[in-house]
Amino acid sequence: MSPEPANPPLLVFGGTFDPVHLGHLGAVSALRDALQVETVIWLPAGEPPHRLPP
């Protein structure tokens, strides 16, 4: 049995999530499973660079 890594990998998922929808959840779930990552950090962006401010 191999020891647990000192710094297990994590997934940082950034975006505006305005609003969060099933597509975001599906993408994170697929990435988490494919990369075999247990920890996911959602990193919301306050002002999207591709949209004009309201």
Secondary structure, DSSP 8 states (H G I E B T S, - for coil): -----SS--EEEEEE--TT--HHHHHHHHHHHHHHT-SEEEEEE-SS-TTS---
